[in-house]
Amino acid sequence: MTEIEFPDLNRRDNQPGTSGCGIAVDMGASYLRFVLAGADGQILHEDRERVNSESGPQAVISQIRDGIGRLVERETECGVLRGIAIGVPGAVDPRSGKVLDANNVPGWREVDMGRELEQAFEVPVFLDNDANMAAIGEHWRGIAKDIDNFVFVALGTGIGSGLFVDGRICRGRSGFGGELFRMNLEWDRWDEEFPDTGYLEAHVAGVGLAIAGRKVLTGGNGGQSSTLAESRDARYVFEALRQGNPQARALVEKALVMLGVGVANMVSILDPEMIVFNGGIVQGAPELLLETVTRVVGRIHPKAPSVQLSSLGDKAQIWGALHTLLEPQLHRAIRAGQTRGK
């Protein structure tokens, strides 16, 4: 295993070879995950809890602060806390470090979460889009290792992607690079009002499948749900698919064809070597997803890239966050209140 030696991120020379602890946080639309890693590369402690997204940004920040605090209490096992890296389900401004738009998490607009956490723990806090973090992890330890041009597609409650171009993460001008949820596949609907979920996400991600499933399926989780997280849970659709429900199969196949067209559009622009899929929806029907997306992309592009599943599973984002702590300069890591290049 690669040894992790966290740089002293508070020193101007950013000297490597400093032992200690790093904390990675995976902020999903439904769950929070906290990981404490030591200098030997081992994950020492891990916590997971449902996120109280309906309570608004300040409540979620407090929940994250409390979760980090519980891990900080364990830092005597590995030395001084060196830094915190967090993946968020939305765009992060590369210049200010503010969370611009946390998709599927109500109320997140221009939220300076990193600054609040830096003040609380007095260590550098790096933020990035969750799919970007996962792409960094996949490039470091996963199936895209040593591949410099690939697209990581995160398909869960929402949909997004991390773009690796010439060996570096590509965030775009304002941090919205790879935000697939707004991709529109029907030109004549360009002027319609879509919810915050956007066009593509309303059809192919968990939030869209759950809504569509309640319209056509009965029983199980098809009725009204009591919480926001439950209303976006599409697992019942895939359970119906496994039980041979023809309506569920038609619904999932249509969504995957649309996903394939969206991916093909990205291939037209980026010409990547590989497409990597990960996320909760992927686990619902992985073979069907690979077969459908490969077929659709291959039909549109005569020299289509390889379409693969992540080899890191639900730890891709965690490994990406830890590597961000290890190599902040390499990844042009976004830190609150510091002007950075795009």
N, C-alpha and C positions, 0 to 999 in steps of 0.2 A: 504494500500500500504506500502511495506517495505521502511523504511526511509533510505535515502542515506546520509551517512556521510563520505566524502572523507578523507582518511588519508593524513597527510602532507607528501607527497612523497619525499620532499627534506630533511626531517629530518632522521638522522641515525636510530633512534628508531622506525620510521614509526608509530608514535602514531595515534590511531584511534580517532574518535569523532571530527574531524575538519570539520566545515561547509565550504561551498564554492561551486564552480562550477566545473563541468567536461565537456569536449567536446569529443564527439564520432564522428568519421568520417567513413562513409561507402564508400570506394573507389571501385566502380564497373568498369567493362570494358567499360560501356557506360555512367554511371552517377556518380556524387558525391553527397553525402548527408551529411549534417552537423547538429549535434544536440547539444544543450546546455541544461544541466540538473542541477537542483539545489538540495540543501540538503534535500528537502522534497520529493524527488523522482520523481518530476514532470518534464516532458520535457518542457522547457520554450520557446525555439525557435528552429525552424527547417528550413533549406534551402536545396534546391535540384537544381542541374544544370547539364547540359550535360558536360561530361569530354572531354577535348581536347586531346585525347590520341594520335592522329596522330602527335602532335607537339613535342613529346618526353618527357622524364622524367623531365627535368628541367622546362618545361612549365607546366606540371601537378603539380609538387611540388609548383610552384608559384601560381597556381590556388587553391590548397589546403591551402596554406598559406594565401591567400586573403580571402578565405571562413572562415577560423578560425578567422582571424582578424576581420571580420564583427561581429562574435559572441562575441569575446573578448570585443568589444566596449559596449556590453550589460551586462558585468559582474557586474556592480554596482548593478544590481537587485538581485544578490545572493551572493556577496562577492568575495573573491579572487579565481582566476583560479588555480585549484590544479593539473590538469594534462590533457593529451590528449591521446586518444587511437584510433588507426586506423586499420581497416581491409583492407587488400590489396588482389587483385586477383592473388595470387601466393605464392611461398614459401618465408619465412623469416628465415634467419640463426639464430638459437637459441643462438649462442655465440656472434656474432657481431652485430646483429640487422639489418643487411643489407637486402634489398629486393633482393633476388637472381635471381628470374625469375618471373616476373609478366605476367602470361599467358594472351594472347589476348590483351596486352597493349604493343605496339611496343617499342623496345629499352631498356626495363628494365632488366638490368643485373648488379648485384653488386651495387645497388643504395643505398646510405646511407641517405635516406630521413629523418629518425628519428633524426639523428644528426643535420641536417639543421634546422628542425623545433624546436628542443630544443634550438638551438642558437637564433632562432627568437623570441621565446616566454618565454624562461627561466623557463620552467616547464618540468617535466618528460614526455617523449613521448614514448608510448608503441605501438609496431607494431605486427601484427600477420596475418596469412592467414585468408581470409574472412570467409571461412567455419569453421575454428576453432573458430573465434569470434561468429559465429552464433550458433555453438554447445554449447558454454559456455552460451549464452543467453537462448537456449532451455532447458538446464539443470537447469538454475536458475529460469526461469519463464514460461517455455513452456510445451509441451506435454511430454518431457523427464525428467521433474522434479523428483528428487529422484531416477532416473534410472542411475546406475553407469556404465553400459556397453551398449553403443549404437553407431550407425553410423549416422551422419547427412550428407545427400547428398544435395549439392547445384547444381541445374540444371538450368542454365540460358544461357547466352552467351557461357559460358564454363561449365565444370563440375569438381567438387572437393568434398572433404568430410572432416568433422571434426570427429576425432575418440576419443570417451570417453572410457577409459579402467580403470576399478577399481576406478571410480570417478574422474579421472583427464584427461585432454586433452593430447593426445599422438602426438607429433610432429615428432618423428623419429630422426635419427642421424643428419640430416642436414636441417630439416624443411620441407621436402617433404612428410612426412607421410600423407596418404590420398589423394595424388594427383592422382585422378582417370583418369585424361585425358590421361595419357600414358599407361593405361592398354590395353593389346593386347589380343583379344579373338581368334585369329587364329594363331596357332603356326608356320605354314609354311610361315607366312608373317613377321617373326621376323627380317629379314635383310633388309626390305624395308625402304626407306627414307620417313618419315612422316614429315609434317610441324610442327611448334611449337605447334599446337593444339594437336598433338599426335594422337593415333589411336582411342580410344573410343570417344573422344570429336568430332572427325571428322564425327561421325555417329549419336550420340544421343543428343548432345547439340545444342544450337541455331545456332552456327557458322556452324555446319555440316548440320543441317536441312535446313538452309537458302540456302546453296549451292546446296544441293540435290533438294530442291524444285524448284529452278530456272531451273533445267534441265528437270523437268517433268511437271511443272505447267505453265500455261500461264495466262496473264492478271494480274491485281492487282499489287503486289510488286514483281512479278516474273522476271522483267527485270533487267537491270543493275542499281546499286544504286550509288548515287553520293558520299557518305561518307562511311568510314569504319564501323561506327555504323549501318547505314542502310543496308549495305551488310550482316550484321550478324543478322538482325532482322527476326526471323522466324514466326512472328505473322500471316503473310499471309497464311502460311501453315495450321495453326490451324483454321483460318477463312474458308479456303477451306474445311477442315475436317467438320466443323459445317454445312457447306452448302451441305454436302453429296457427295463431290468429292471423287470417289473411289481411285484415285491415291494418294491423300493426306492421306486417311485413311491407305492405304497400306504402305506408307512411314512412318507414325507415328507409326503404329503397329510394323513394323520391328525395328525401333529405340528403342521402349519400350521393345521388347523382348531382344535385345542386352543389354539394360540397366539392365534388370532382370538377365541376365547371369553374367554381371559384378558384380552386387550386390551379387549374389549367391557365386561368387568367394571370395568376402570379408567375407561373412558369414563362409565360409570354414576355414578361417584363424582366424577370431576374435570371432566367436560364440556370437554375441551380443544379447541383450534382445529385441532390437527394431531398426528398420531402419526409419529414419525421412527424409522426402523429403520437399524441399522448393525451391523457385526460379521461375523466369518468365516462363520457359518452363512448369513447373508443373501446372501453372494456365491455360495453354492452353487446357489441357484435364485431369484434376485431377482424375476423376473416372476411365477413361481408364488406366491411369498410375498405380493407386493402384491395379486395377483388374489384369493387365498384369504382373506387377512385383511380386505381391503376388502369382499368378499362377506359374510363372517360378521358383521363389525361392522355393516354396512349392514342385514343382516337383523334384527339385534337392536335397532338404534337407527335410527329413521326420519330423524333429522338427524345422521348420522354425520360425524365429522371427516375431514379429508383424511388419507390414509395415503401417506407418502412415504419414499423412500430418502435417507439422508444425502448431502449434496453434498460433505462433507469426507473421506469414506472413513476410512482408518486414521489420519488426522491430527486427527480431531475432539477426541480427548482431549488431544493435545499443545497445540492452540490453546486449549482450556479451561484447561489448567494455566498457560499463559503469560498468559492474561487474568486468572487468579487472582492472579498476581504483580503485574500492572498495577493491578488494582482489588480489593485484598483487602477493603476495607471494603464495597464494593458487594456482594460475594459472601459477606460474613460468613465470610471464609476461616477454616478451622480450623487453628490453630497449636498445637503441642505445649505442654502445661503452662499454657495461658492459658484462663481461663474465658470462654466465649462464649455468647451467646444461641442459641436454637434457630432 
